[in-house]
Amino acid sequence: PACKLTTLDLFINQISDAGVITLTRALTTSACQVTSLNLGANGIGDAGVISLSQALQSPACKVTQLELLSNQITKEGVTALAQALQSSACKVTYLDLDNNTVGDAAVISLAQVIQSPTCKVTTLDLSSNKITDDGVISLTKALWSPACKVTALNLTGNRMTDVGIISLVQALQSSACKVTSFDLRRNQITEAAVISLSQALQSPPCKVTYLDLSNNHFTEADVFILSQALKSSACKVTTLHLIDIQITDTGIISLSQALQSSACKVTTLRLDENQITGAGVSSLSKALQSSACKVTSINLRVNQIADAGVISLSQALQSSACKVTTLNLMKNQITDCGVSSLSQALQSSACKVFSLYLNDNPQITDDGRKCLRSLKYKKP
């Protein structure tokens, strides 16, 4: 019988270039049904990618999702890949080149390709590739092109300065730019870049709905500036990740005020690994009780939240206006007292939470865990 395999995951399998060359022969047969191919972390070099690129140009090849993260791909391999992406026969829409040694020259080559009307790439991951402002500026020019189809762009952990980031966010304000998902984790973002980004988010043509600024060093001023943007009716952000940005209670107060704005559209909020204490949680809890607040998922893992903060959260969860369905409080300073408060909230008919995470709170005892387990018998 014919093989019906459509997803092939070969992540971490010590596949060499010779193995990839063998695989590419199969991809060019009309019988092969593979549409999703993961070759991450195999040590594949340019020779393997060149062979793969030739296969992608075959009308018989059906691959639309290609993951090549954590290999040894350099400019030569990316150049071959770029040529393939320009082929009208190539069907790739999702391209992951995370953690290679791509560099600016190769990015410039890719940037030219994604402006081609025949290129179908909508998701582009160039994380951890030593890309500097030169490479980013070339990408920016591509995003301005009406032919560019990229909607998801990941530039985590590169070597951009404010010059590159500001250039990039200017493109977001173009009506031609289609980016809706924007990931700038680990990029040493400064206040100048935050100001520019916030201005872009308030621009009506900007389409960004998913924004990840995690693992940067934010000041209270940065959080305030971003919070002001979230209150703009033009801002479309619904998912906001601010993990490990050293945000304190003062920043949370600014953010909480934004969440209470009827214009704010944020539904998913990640604030893991910050410096939030009970005062910040109290402000956040007040926001969650506002009828204007749209947050349904909130992650407060690895902060400094003790029982006082949990009690204020528990009160919010019992409010009919609160829309939270998923709450993560892992790795905080919660004791059985906080668990008791949460348990009472979860039994309220107004509480909408169906996913609660309290793992790695070492002060919760067996009694606290027993209290939580008993809830399934008390609330349908």
HULIN-V949441 format. One record per run of one state. SS is the DSSP state (h for helix, s for strand, l for the rest). FROM is the first residue (numbers start at 1). LEN is the number of residues. If there is no record, write none. Layout:
ss	from	len
SS	FROM	LEN
SS	FROM	LEN
//
This chain:
ss	from	len
l	1	6
s	7	3
l	10	7
h	17	11
l	28	8
s	36	3
l	39	7
h	46	11
l	57	8
s	65	3
l	68	7
h	75	11
l	86	8
s	94	3
l	97	6
h	103	11
l	114	9
s	123	3
l	126	7
h	133	11
l	144	8
s	152	3
l	155	7
h	162	11
l	173	8
s	181	3
l	184	7
h	191	11
l	202	8
s	210	3
l	213	7
h	220	11
l	231	8
s	239	3
l	242	7
h	249	11
l	260	8
s	268	3
l	271	7
h	278	11
l	289	8
s	297	3
l	300	7
h	307	11
l	318	8
s	326	3
l	329	7
h	336	11
l	347	8
s	355	3
l	358	8
h	366	12
l	378	3
//
